[in-house]
Amino acid sequence: MNKRRVVITGLGAITPVGHNVSQTWQSLINGVSGVGLISRFDIDNLPVHIAAEVKNYNPEDHFEFKEIKKLDLYAQFAMIAAREAIADAGLTPNSYDPNRVGVITGAGIGGILTFEEECIKNYTMGPRRVSPFFIPKMIGNIAAAHISIENNFKGINFNVMSACASANHAIGTAYRAIQYGDADIILSGGNEAAVTPLSIAGFSAMRALSTRNDDPEKASRPFDAERDGFIMSEGAAILVLEELEHAIARGAKIYAELIGYGASEDAFHITAPTENGEGSARAMLMAINDAGIKPTDIDYINAHGTSTPLNDKGETHSIKTVFGDYAYKVKINSTKSMVGHMLGAAAGIEAIVCVKTIENGIIHPTINLTHPDPECDLDYTPNVAIHHQVDITLSNSLGFGGHNSAIIIKRYQ
């Protein structure tokens, strides 16, 4: 059978640098950092005091009180991003068959804030004080369910959980489902809200986080020689993926076309990537082959770029493996330098960045890249945005456990 073409018709986001796509994009091209001291809980006994929180967030601006009691923060973020994406796509109940609209989200952790709160209740006040909403607030699939319930979307619906590769895997799976006729429209992306005491303690214990507590805005520094770990972040990013003819028939604005997806596994270590980035290279090559293009057709790579010593070096090696000499010519950046690491939601915002880069012809900077690592010697767009014609983009995401994923987005024509 001929695979159906899949386009992107709507975007929605809430991030540490903006409460919507427009605010987030403007912050990114202006090099604004969303990292600061943690404000939501006591940090005195924690080794890490910094994170990228969603600023000035009040759930009552978005939900009724009775809804807030049923929604973990990660699900709130997902629903807010989905609402923006739906409105942006111009989706109205008479413009689609609800049985043909799905939701596939990515969350690496899910409702850990609820988990912590209810554990404390259980051990300090007893099991009878545990909320009846505990389980349905916490589970990783519930954000996708809430989006569908709110909008009467009755098609394919589930959550992908593959650590920091989750949103790319979700988007790639949604892409495949539309290609093969399982749905006409799928909302896909990622959502996460893991800036919590237990998460910070856990990631600190494994020495994954930056400890640059005295200089938060400069703590996330992908590909810099002085990088010392990633910054915990939160938020959500949702894209509306749609079959091309369906989008045309309803007169939708088409942002770009999704043309390739690849996924692989390192089979090496629970947290560390392979030193030469071999697994990530295979995922990128799979996506390139799926798209039917050559590596040299890609104008821009949104790197995983976490600001950890091993990841950035390994990813640089993987790009060189795939692109050869062209690796030194292709434009690259790391969105995480400003928004931090949104874990399961990271690839969602990075996919939106790819779309906005194509739309605007601007590549946002990788901030804080002031002391280049000799082993990270590619063009990562240091510190200042550049104007550059971009027609084909690749977004790379990797996750604990050795999960690798890549998607390719192209200018629609």
Buried (B, 14 or more C-beta within 10 A) or exposed (E): EEEBBBBBBBBBBBBBBBBBBEBBBEBBBEBBBBBBEBEBEEBEEBEBBBBBBBEEBEBEEBBEEEBEEBBBBBBBBBBBBBBBBBEBBBBEEEBBEEEBBBBBBBBBBBBBBBBBBBEEBBEEEEEEEBBEBBBBBBBBBBBBBBBBEEBEBEBBBBBBBBBBBBBBBBBBBBBBBBBEEBBBBBBBBBBBBBBBBBBBEBBBEEEBBBBBBEEBBBBBBBBBBEBBBBBBBBBBBBBBBBBBEBBEEBEBEBBBBBBBBBBBBBEBEEBBBBEBBBBBBBBBBBBBEBBEBEBEBBBBBBBBBBBBBBBBBBBBBBBBBBBEEBBEEBBBBBBBBBBBBBBBBBBBBBBBBBBBBBBBEBBBBBBBBEEBBEEBEBBBBBEEBBEEEBBBBBBBBBBBBBBBBBBBBBBBE
